[in-house]
Amino acid sequence: MITYTPFWNTLRASEESTYTLITKHRISSATIDKLRKNKPITTTTLNDLCRILNCSVQEIIEYIPSETDQPL
């Protein structure tokens, strides 16, 4: 399972907020909702968030093995 818990920690440590992501950086409110619900986002969005927050991908997402992952 992919979780965006690191994103929320990185955001709290930054000078940005969900408000500035939406209004200043044009990240959609739907994307913020996806981050809240650990739903898929595009790699383009991941790239944008890394650039805005000046961080690495690991500071946005984390993979946690889960029993509910779909079988391969």
PDB file of N, CA, C and O in Angstrom, chain B, residues numbered from 101:
ATOM      1  N   MET B 101       0.843  -1.171   0.000  1.00  0.00           N
ATOM      2  CA  MET B 101       0.000   0.000   0.000  1.00  0.00           C
ATOM      3  C   MET B 101       0.893   1.241   0.000  1.00  0.00           C
ATOM      4  O   MET B 101       1.890   1.309   0.719  1.00  0.00           O
ATOM      5  N   ILE B 102       0.519   2.200  -0.809  1.00  0.00           N
ATOM      6  CA  ILE B 102       1.206   3.483  -0.835  1.00  0.00           C
ATOM      7  C   ILE B 102       0.507   4.427   0.144  1.00  0.00           C
ATOM      8  O   ILE B 102      -0.716   4.572   0.120  1.00  0.00           O
ATOM      9  N   THR B 103       1.290   5.055   0.990  1.00  0.00           N
ATOM     10  CA  THR B 103       0.734   6.027   1.926  1.00  0.00           C
ATOM     11  C   THR B 103       1.421   7.377   1.718  1.00  0.00           C
ATOM     12  O   THR B 103       2.597   7.448   1.362  1.00  0.00           O
ATOM     13  N   TYR B 104       0.666   8.429   1.949  1.00  0.00           N
ATOM     14  CA  TYR B 104       1.200   9.786   1.799  1.00  0.00           C
ATOM     15  C   TYR B 104       1.463  10.441   3.154  1.00  0.00           C
ATOM     16  O   TYR B 104       1.533  11.667   3.242  1.00  0.00           O
ATOM     17  N   THR B 105       1.606   9.653   4.192  1.00  0.00           N
ATOM     18  CA  THR B 105       1.926  10.188   5.517  1.00  0.00           C
ATOM     19  C   THR B 105       3.186  11.051   5.491  1.00  0.00           C
ATOM     20  O   THR B 105       3.206  12.106   6.125  1.00  0.00           O
ATOM     21  N   PRO B 106       4.244  10.637   4.776  1.00  0.00           N
ATOM     22  CA  PRO B 106       5.424  11.510   4.721  1.00  0.00           C
ATOM     23  C   PRO B 106       5.118  12.882   4.118  1.00  0.00           C
ATOM     24  O   PRO B 106       5.715  13.881   4.518  1.00  0.00           O
ATOM     25  N   PHE B 107       4.190  12.935   3.154  1.00  0.00           N
ATOM     26  CA  PHE B 107       3.817  14.221   2.556  1.00  0.00           C
ATOM     27  C   PHE B 107       3.285  15.170   3.613  1.00  0.00           C
ATOM     28  O   PHE B 107       3.686  16.333   3.652  1.00  0.00           O
ATOM     29  N   TRP B 108       2.393  14.700   4.468  1.00  0.00           N
ATOM     30  CA  TRP B 108       1.779  15.566   5.480  1.00  0.00           C
ATOM     31  C   TRP B 108       2.830  16.053   6.468  1.00  0.00           C
ATOM     32  O   TRP B 108       2.771  17.199   6.914  1.00  0.00           O
ATOM     33  N   ASN B 109       3.792  15.200   6.817  1.00  0.00           N
ATOM     34  CA  ASN B 109       4.885  15.618   7.708  1.00  0.00           C
ATOM     35  C   ASN B 109       5.765  16.662   7.024  1.00  0.00           C
ATOM     36  O   ASN B 109       6.154  17.654   7.641  1.00  0.00           O
ATOM     37  N   THR B 110       6.076  16.436   5.752  1.00  0.00           N
ATOM     38  CA  THR B 110       6.894  17.379   4.988  1.00  0.00           C
ATOM     39  C   THR B 110       6.168  18.707   4.825  1.00  0.00           C
ATOM     40  O   THR B 110       6.775  19.772   4.946  1.00  0.00           O
ATOM     41  N   LEU B 111       4.877  18.644   4.553  1.00  0.00           N
ATOM     42  CA  LEU B 111       4.092  19.867   4.391  1.00  0.00           C
ATOM     43  C   LEU B 111       4.080  20.673   5.687  1.00  0.00           C
ATOM     44  O   LEU B 111       4.253  21.891   5.658  1.00  0.00           O
ATOM     45  N   ARG B 112       3.879  20.005   6.821  1.00  0.00           N
ATOM     46  CA  ARG B 112       3.864  20.694   8.120  1.00  0.00           C
ATOM     47  C   ARG B 112       5.206  21.387   8.396  1.00  0.00           C
ATOM     48  O   ARG B 112       5.245  22.471   8.979  1.00  0.00           O
ATOM     49  N   ALA B 113       6.292  20.753   7.975  1.00  0.00           N
ATOM     50  CA  ALA B 113       7.628  21.311   8.222  1.00  0.00           C
ATOM     51  C   ALA B 113       7.986  22.432   7.242  1.00  0.00           C
ATOM     52  O   ALA B 113       8.972  23.142   7.441  1.00  0.00           O
ATOM     53  N   SER B 114       7.189  22.589   6.193  1.00  0.00           N
ATOM     54  CA  SER B 114       7.484  23.602   5.174  1.00  0.00           C
ATOM     55  C   SER B 114       6.736  24.901   5.475  1.00  0.00           C
ATOM     56  O   SER B 114       5.995  25.007   6.452  1.00  0.00           O
ATOM     57  N   GLU B 115       6.958  25.881   4.603  1.00  0.00           N
ATOM     58  CA  GLU B 115       6.234  27.151   4.716  1.00  0.00           C
ATOM     59  C   GLU B 115       4.931  27.118   3.923  1.00  0.00           C
ATOM     60  O   GLU B 115       4.209  28.113   3.876  1.00  0.00           O
ATOM     61  N   GLU B 116       4.628  25.982   3.303  1.00  0.00           N
ATOM     62  CA  GLU B 116       3.421  25.829   2.486  1.00  0.00           C
ATOM     63  C   GLU B 116       2.290  25.244   3.324  1.00  0.00           C
ATOM     64  O   GLU B 116       2.498  24.736   4.426  1.00  0.00           O
ATOM     65  N   SER B 117       1.089  25.333   2.764  1.00  0.00           N
ATOM     66  CA  SER B 117      -0.099  24.733   3.380  1.00  0.00           C
ATOM     67  C   SER B 117      -0.960  24.192   2.247  1.00  0.00           C
ATOM     68  O   SER B 117      -0.669  24.440   1.077  1.00  0.00           O
ATOM     69  N   THR B 118      -2.001  23.467   2.574  1.00  0.00           N
ATOM     70  CA  THR B 118      -2.900  23.004   1.516  1.00  0.00           C
ATOM     71  C   THR B 118      -3.500  24.206   0.787  1.00  0.00           C
ATOM     72  O   THR B 118      -3.736  24.151  -0.420  1.00  0.00           O
ATOM     73  N   TYR B 119      -3.742  25.279   1.513  1.00  0.00           N
ATOM     74  CA  TYR B 119      -4.278  26.492   0.889  1.00  0.00           C
ATOM     75  C   TYR B 119      -3.309  27.048  -0.157  1.00  0.00           C
ATOM     76  O   TYR B 119      -3.726  27.375  -1.268  1.00  0.00           O
ATOM     77  N   THR B 120      -2.031  27.157   0.183  1.00  0.00           N
ATOM     78  CA  THR B 120      -1.073  27.698  -0.786  1.00  0.00           C
ATOM     79  C   THR B 120      -0.830  26.718  -1.928  1.00  0.00           C
ATOM     80  O   THR B 120      -0.592  27.139  -3.060  1.00  0.00           O
ATOM     81  N   LEU B 121      -0.884  25.430  -1.651  1.00  0.00           N
ATOM     82  CA  LEU B 121      -0.741  24.462  -2.736  1.00  0.00           C
ATOM     83  C   LEU B 121      -1.842  24.661  -3.774  1.00  0.00           C
ATOM     84  O   LEU B 121      -1.596  24.592  -4.978  1.00  0.00           O
ATOM     85  N   ILE B 122      -3.055  24.907  -3.293  1.00  0.00           N
ATOM     86  CA  ILE B 122      -4.199  25.087  -4.194  1.00  0.00           C
ATOM     87  C   ILE B 122      -4.161  26.456  -4.875  1.00  0.00           C
ATOM     88  O   ILE B 122      -4.287  26.543  -6.096  1.00  0.00           O
ATOM     89  N   THR B 123      -3.989  27.509  -4.103  1.00  0.00           N
ATOM     90  CA  THR B 123      -4.113  28.864  -4.667  1.00  0.00           C
ATOM     91  C   THR B 123      -2.856  29.361  -5.375  1.00  0.00           C
ATOM     92  O   THR B 123      -2.947  29.960  -6.446  1.00  0.00           O
ATOM     93  N   LYS B 124      -1.704  29.122  -4.798  1.00  0.00           N
ATOM     94  CA  LYS B 124      -0.454  29.638  -5.355  1.00  0.00           C
ATOM     95  C   LYS B 124       0.148  28.693  -6.399  1.00  0.00           C
ATOM     96  O   LYS B 124       0.646  29.137  -7.433  1.00  0.00           O
ATOM     97  N   HIS B 125       0.099  27.392  -6.120  1.00  0.00           N
ATOM     98  CA  HIS B 125       0.781  26.408  -6.966  1.00  0.00           C
ATOM     99  C   HIS B 125      -0.166  25.631  -7.873  1.00  0.00           C
ATOM    100  O   HIS B 125       0.270  24.785  -8.653  1.00  0.00           O
ATOM    101  N   ARG B 126      -1.439  25.914  -7.771  1.00  0.00           N
ATOM    102  CA  ARG B 126      -2.459  25.316  -8.648  1.00  0.00           C
ATOM    103  C   ARG B 126      -2.549  23.798  -8.569  1.00  0.00           C
ATOM    104  O   ARG B 126      -2.834  23.131  -9.564  1.00  0.00           O
ATOM    105  N   ILE B 127      -2.304  23.255  -7.373  1.00  0.00           N
ATOM    106  CA  ILE B 127      -2.577  21.838  -7.127  1.00  0.00           C
ATOM    107  C   ILE B 127      -4.074  21.759  -6.852  1.00  0.00           C
ATOM    108  O   ILE B 127      -4.587  22.514  -6.026  1.00  0.00           O
ATOM    109  N   SER B 128      -4.774  20.871  -7.520  1.00  0.00           N
ATOM    110  CA  SER B 128      -6.230  20.846  -7.386  1.00  0.00           C
ATOM    111  C   SER B 128      -6.659  20.340  -6.010  1.00  0.00           C
ATOM    112  O   SER B 128      -5.947  19.574  -5.361  1.00  0.00           O
ATOM    113  N   SER B 129      -7.824  20.783  -5.589  1.00  0.00           N
ATOM    114  CA  SER B 129      -8.374  20.306  -4.317  1.00  0.00           C
ATOM    115  C   SER B 129      -8.673  18.811  -4.406  1.00  0.00           C
ATOM    116  O   SER B 129      -8.636  18.112  -3.393  1.00  0.00           O
ATOM    117  N   ALA B 130      -8.967  18.316  -5.602  1.00  0.00           N
ATOM    118  CA  ALA B 130      -9.190  16.874  -5.794  1.00  0.00           C
ATOM    119  C   ALA B 130      -7.904  16.091  -5.514  1.00  0.00           C
ATOM    120  O   ALA B 130      -7.946  14.997  -4.951  1.00  0.00           O
ATOM    121  N   THR B 131      -6.771  16.656  -5.907  1.00  0.00           N
ATOM    122  CA  THR B 131      -5.484  16.008  -5.636  1.00  0.00           C
ATOM    123  C   THR B 131      -5.204  15.996  -4.141  1.00  0.00           C
ATOM    124  O   THR B 131      -4.733  14.993  -3.605  1.00  0.00           O
ATOM    125  N   ILE B 132      -5.484  17.088  -3.472  1.00  0.00           N
ATOM    126  CA  ILE B 132      -5.305  17.134  -2.006  1.00  0.00           C
ATOM    127  C   ILE B 132      -6.180  16.070  -1.356  1.00  0.00           C
ATOM    128  O   ILE B 132      -5.750  15.405  -0.413  1.00  0.00           O
ATOM    129  N   ASP B 133      -7.394  15.905  -1.848  1.00  0.00           N
ATOM    130  CA  ASP B 133      -8.305  14.883  -1.325  1.00  0.00           C
ATOM    131  C   ASP B 133      -7.730  13.484  -1.569  1.00  0.00           C
ATOM    132  O   ASP B 133      -7.817  12.622  -0.695  1.00  0.00           O
ATOM    133  N   LYS B 134      -7.152  13.253  -2.734  1.00  0.00           N
ATOM    134  CA  LYS B 134      -6.523  11.957  -3.021  1.00  0.00           C
ATOM    135  C   LYS B 134      -5.373  11.692  -2.055  1.00  0.00           C
ATOM    136  O   LYS B 134      -5.201  10.568  -1.584  1.00  0.00           O
ATOM    137  N   LEU B 135      -4.591  12.719  -1.760  1.00  0.00           N
ATOM    138  CA  LEU B 135      -3.495  12.558  -0.805  1.00  0.00           C
ATOM    139  C   LEU B 135      -4.034  12.207   0.580  1.00  0.00           C
ATOM    140  O   LEU B 135      -3.470  11.366   1.281  1.00  0.00           O
ATOM    141  N   ARG B 136      -5.116  12.848   0.961  1.00  0.00           N
ATOM    142  CA  ARG B 136      -5.723  12.554   2.272  1.00  0.00           C
ATOM    143  C   ARG B 136      -6.204  11.111   2.359  1.00  0.00           C
ATOM    144  O   ARG B 136      -6.119  10.485   3.416  1.00  0.00           O
ATOM    145  N   LYS B 137      -6.709  10.586   1.243  1.00  0.00           N
ATOM    146  CA  LYS B 137      -7.319   9.242   1.223  1.00  0.00           C
ATOM    147  C   LYS B 137      -6.386   8.167   0.693  1.00  0.00           C
ATOM    148  O   LYS B 137      -6.819   7.040   0.451  1.00  0.00           O
ATOM    149  N   ASN B 138      -5.097   8.500   0.507  1.00  0.00           N
ATOM    150  CA  ASN B 138      -4.104   7.550  -0.019  1.00  0.00           C
ATOM    151  C   ASN B 138      -4.532   6.936  -1.348  1.00  0.00           C
ATOM    152  O   ASN B 138      -4.332   5.745  -1.584  1.00  0.00           O
ATOM    153  N   LYS B 139      -5.117   7.752  -2.207  1.00  0.00           N
ATOM    154  CA  LYS B 139      -5.528   7.322  -3.548  1.00  0.00           C
ATOM    155  C   LYS B 139      -4.397   7.619  -4.534  1.00  0.00           C
ATOM    156  O   LYS B 139      -3.532   8.445  -4.243  1.00  0.00           O
ATOM    157  N   PRO B 140      -4.389   6.958  -5.695  1.00  0.00           N
ATOM    158  CA  PRO B 140      -3.312   7.169  -6.671  1.00  0.00           C
ATOM    159  C   PRO B 140      -3.257   8.602  -7.199  1.00  0.00           C
ATOM    160  O   PRO B 140      -4.284   9.239  -7.434  1.00  0.00           O
ATOM    161  N   ILE B 141      -2.027   9.087  -7.378  1.00  0.00           N
ATOM    162  CA  ILE B 141      -1.786  10.365  -8.048  1.00  0.00           C
ATOM    163  C   ILE B 141      -0.747  10.118  -9.132  1.00  0.00           C
ATOM    164  O   ILE B 141      -0.066   9.093  -9.117  1.00  0.00           O
ATOM    165  N   THR B 142      -0.621  11.040 -10.061  1.00  0.00           N
ATOM    166  CA  THR B 142       0.305  10.855 -11.170  1.00  0.00           C
ATOM    167  C   THR B 142       1.742  11.157 -10.756  1.00  0.00           C
ATOM    168  O   THR B 142       1.990  11.831  -9.757  1.00  0.00           O
ATOM    169  N   THR B 143       2.675  10.643 -11.543  1.00  0.00           N
ATOM    170  CA  THR B 143       4.078  10.958 -11.297  1.00  0.00           C
ATOM    171  C   THR B 143       4.351  12.433 -11.588  1.00  0.00           C
ATOM    172  O   THR B 143       5.260  13.021 -11.002  1.00  0.00           O
ATOM    173  N   THR B 144       3.587  13.021 -12.472  1.00  0.00           N
ATOM    174  CA  THR B 144       3.718  14.457 -12.729  1.00  0.00           C
ATOM    175  C   THR B 144       3.385  15.244 -11.471  1.00  0.00           C
ATOM    176  O   THR B 144       4.074  16.207 -11.134  1.00  0.00           O
ATOM    177  N   THR B 145       2.334  14.837 -10.781  1.00  0.00           N
ATOM    178  CA  THR B 145       1.954  15.497  -9.531  1.00  0.00           C
ATOM    179  C   THR B 145       3.026  15.273  -8.468  1.00  0.00           C
ATOM    180  O   THR B 145       3.364  16.193  -7.724  1.00  0.00           O
ATOM    181  N   LEU B 146       3.559  14.056  -8.394  1.00  0.00           N
ATOM    182  CA  LEU B 146       4.657  13.790  -7.447  1.00  0.00           C
ATOM    183  C   LEU B 146       5.840  14.707  -7.733  1.00  0.00           C
ATOM    184  O   LEU B 146       6.434  15.273  -6.815  1.00  0.00           O
ATOM    185  N   ASN B 147       6.173  14.846  -9.006  1.00  0.00           N
ATOM    186  CA  ASN B 147       7.266  15.736  -9.403  1.00  0.00           C
ATOM    187  C   ASN B 147       6.970  17.173  -8.972  1.00  0.00           C
ATOM    188  O   ASN B 147       7.837  17.845  -8.414  1.00  0.00           O
ATOM    189  N   ASP B 148       5.757  17.640  -9.229  1.00  0.00           N
ATOM    190  CA  ASP B 148       5.377  19.005  -8.847  1.00  0.00           C
ATOM    191  C   ASP B 148       5.500  19.211  -7.344  1.00  0.00           C
ATOM    192  O   ASP B 148       6.032  20.228  -6.898  1.00  0.00           O
ATOM    193  N   LEU B 149       5.014  18.256  -6.566  1.00  0.00           N
ATOM    194  CA  LEU B 149       5.081  18.382  -5.104  1.00  0.00           C
ATOM    195  C   LEU B 149       6.527  18.402  -4.618  1.00  0.00           C
ATOM    196  O   LEU B 149       6.870  19.164  -3.715  1.00  0.00           O
ATOM    197  N   CYS B 150       7.374  17.567  -5.216  1.00  0.00           N
ATOM    198  CA  CYS B 150       8.798  17.565  -4.843  1.00  0.00           C
ATOM    199  C   CYS B 150       9.436  18.909  -5.153  1.00  0.00           C
ATOM    200  O   CYS B 150      10.233  19.413  -4.363  1.00  0.00           O
ATOM    201  N   ARG B 151       9.093  19.494  -6.294  1.00  0.00           N
ATOM    202  CA  ARG B 151       9.650  20.799  -6.664  1.00  0.00           C
ATOM    203  C   ARG B 151       9.141  21.891  -5.735  1.00  0.00           C
ATOM    204  O   ARG B 151       9.916  22.736  -5.288  1.00  0.00           O
ATOM    205  N   ILE B 152       7.847  21.881  -5.443  1.00  0.00           N
ATOM    206  CA  ILE B 152       7.264  22.907  -4.577  1.00  0.00           C
ATOM    207  C   ILE B 152       7.854  22.833  -3.171  1.00  0.00           C
ATOM    208  O   ILE B 152       8.213  23.853  -2.583  1.00  0.00           O
ATOM    209  N   LEU B 153       7.948  21.614  -2.640  1.00  0.00           N
ATOM    210  CA  LEU B 153       8.402  21.427  -1.256  1.00  0.00           C
ATOM    211  C   LEU B 153       9.915  21.240  -1.152  1.00  0.00           C
ATOM    212  O   LEU B 153      10.458  21.103  -0.056  1.00  0.00           O
ATOM    213  N   ASN B 154      10.594  21.236  -2.312  1.00  0.00           N
ATOM    214  CA  ASN B 154      12.044  21.067  -2.346  1.00  0.00           C
ATOM    215  C   ASN B 154      12.461  19.829  -1.550  1.00  0.00           C
ATOM    216  O   ASN B 154      13.253  19.908  -0.611  1.00  0.00           O
ATOM    217  N   CYS B 155      11.903  18.684  -1.954  1.00  0.00           N
ATOM    218  CA  CYS B 155      12.158  17.445  -1.220  1.00  0.00           C
ATOM    219  C   CYS B 155      12.282  16.275  -2.189  1.00  0.00           C
ATOM    220  O   CYS B 155      12.084  16.435  -3.393  1.00  0.00           O
ATOM    221  N   SER B 156      12.608  15.113  -1.664  1.00  0.00           N
ATOM    222  CA  SER B 156      12.704  13.901  -2.472  1.00  0.00           C
ATOM    223  C   SER B 156      11.368  13.161  -2.455  1.00  0.00           C
ATOM    224  O   SER B 156      10.488  13.458  -1.647  1.00  0.00           O
ATOM    225  N   VAL B 157      11.236  12.206  -3.350  1.00  0.00           N
ATOM    226  CA  VAL B 157       9.999  11.421  -3.441  1.00  0.00           C
ATOM    227  C   VAL B 157       9.710  10.706  -2.114  1.00  0.00           C
ATOM    228  O   VAL B 157       8.553  10.576  -1.715  1.00  0.00           O
ATOM    229  N   GLN B 158      10.753  10.251  -1.442  1.00  0.00           N
ATOM    230  CA  GLN B 158      10.574   9.544  -0.174  1.00  0.00           C
ATOM    231  C   GLN B 158       9.960  10.422   0.907  1.00  0.00           C
ATOM    232  O   GLN B 158       9.433   9.921   1.901  1.00  0.00           O
ATOM    233  N   GLU B 159      10.031  11.734   0.708  1.00  0.00           N
ATOM    234  CA  GLU B 159       9.415  12.650   1.663  1.00  0.00           C
ATOM    235  C   GLU B 159       7.954  12.938   1.309  1.00  0.00           C
ATOM    236  O   GLU B 159       7.291  13.733   1.974  1.00  0.00           O
ATOM    237  N   ILE B 160       7.460  12.279   0.251  1.00  0.00           N
ATOM    238  CA  ILE B 160       6.067  12.421  -0.183  1.00  0.00           C
ATOM    239  C   ILE B 160       5.310  11.112  -0.014  1.00  0.00           C
ATOM    240  O   ILE B 160       4.183  11.102   0.481  1.00  0.00           O
ATOM    241  N   ILE B 161       5.931  10.001  -0.426  1.00  0.00           N
ATOM    242  CA  ILE B 161       5.245   8.705  -0.403  1.00  0.00           C
ATOM    243  C   ILE B 161       6.065   7.660   0.345  1.00  0.00           C
ATOM    244  O   ILE B 161       7.274   7.796   0.531  1.00  0.00           O
ATOM    245  N   GLU B 162       5.359   6.615   0.766  1.00  0.00           N
ATOM    246  CA  GLU B 162       5.997   5.476   1.414  1.00  0.00           C
ATOM    247  C   GLU B 162       5.219   4.229   1.031  1.00  0.00           C
ATOM    248  O   GLU B 162       3.988   4.240   0.994  1.00  0.00           O
ATOM    249  N   TYR B 163       5.941   3.156   0.748  1.00  0.00           N
ATOM    250  CA  TYR B 163       5.303   1.873   0.475  1.00  0.00           C
ATOM    251  C   TYR B 163       5.326   1.041   1.742  1.00  0.00           C
ATOM    252  O   TYR B 163       6.372   0.865   2.367  1.00  0.00           O
ATOM    253  N   ILE B 164       4.161   0.534   2.114  1.00  0.00           N
ATOM    254  CA  ILE B 164       4.036  -0.344   3.274  1.00  0.00           C
ATOM    255  C   ILE B 164       3.359  -1.628   2.798  1.00  0.00           C
ATOM    256  O   ILE B 164       2.212  -1.582   2.352  1.00  0.00           O
ATOM    257  N   PRO B 165       4.046  -2.778   2.883  1.00  0.00           N
ATOM    258  CA  PRO B 165       3.406  -4.036   2.483  1.00  0.00           C
ATOM    259  C   PRO B 165       2.113  -4.244   3.265  1.00  0.00           C
ATOM    260  O   PRO B 165       2.033  -3.949   4.457  1.00  0.00           O
ATOM    261  N   SER B 166       1.108  -4.757   2.567  1.00  0.00           N
ATOM    262  CA  SER B 166      -0.189  -4.940   3.193  1.00  0.00           C
ATOM    263  C   SER B 166      -0.820  -6.261   2.760  1.00  0.00           C
ATOM    264  O   SER B 166      -0.646  -6.701   1.623  1.00  0.00           O
ATOM    265  N   GLU B 167      -1.545  -6.879   3.667  1.00  0.00           N
ATOM    266  CA  GLU B 167      -2.271  -8.116   3.363  1.00  0.00           C
ATOM    267  C   GLU B 167      -3.374  -7.883   2.341  1.00  0.00           C
ATOM    268  O   GLU B 167      -3.806  -8.815   1.663  1.00  0.00           O
ATOM    269  N   THR B 168      -3.830  -6.632   2.231  1.00  0.00           N
ATOM    270  CA  THR B 168      -4.941  -6.334   1.317  1.00  0.00           C
ATOM    271  C   THR B 168      -4.468  -5.928  -0.078  1.00  0.00           C
ATOM    272  O   THR B 168      -5.296  -5.635  -0.941  1.00  0.00           O
ATOM    273  N   ASP B 169      -3.148  -5.905  -0.319  1.00  0.00           N
ATOM    274  CA  ASP B 169      -2.656  -5.627  -1.675  1.00  0.00           C
ATOM    275  C   ASP B 169      -3.181  -6.689  -2.627  1.00  0.00           C
ATOM    276  O   ASP B 169      -3.307  -7.857  -2.259  1.00  0.00           O
ATOM    277  N   GLN B 170      -3.487  -6.278  -3.856  1.00  0.00           N
ATOM    278  CA  GLN B 170      -3.981  -7.246  -4.813  1.00  0.00           C
ATOM    279  C   GLN B 170      -2.879  -8.233  -5.187  1.00  0.00           C
ATOM    280  O   GLN B 170      -1.711  -7.851  -5.266  1.00  0.00           O
ATOM    281  N   PRO B 171      -3.233  -9.489  -5.416  1.00  0.00           N
ATOM    282  CA  PRO B 171      -2.215 -10.483  -5.776  1.00  0.00           C
ATOM    283  C   PRO B 171      -1.612 -10.180  -7.142  1.00  0.00           C
ATOM    284  O   PRO B 171      -2.273  -9.629  -8.022  1.00  0.00           O
ATOM    285  N   LEU B 172      -0.349 -10.551  -7.300  1.00  0.00           N
ATOM    286  CA  LEU B 172       0.336 -10.342  -8.578  1.00  0.00           C
ATOM    287  C   LEU B 172       0.254 -11.601  -9.428  1.00  0.00           C
ATOM    288  O   LEU B 172       0.772 -11.626 -10.545  1.00  0.00           O
TER     289      LEU B 172
END
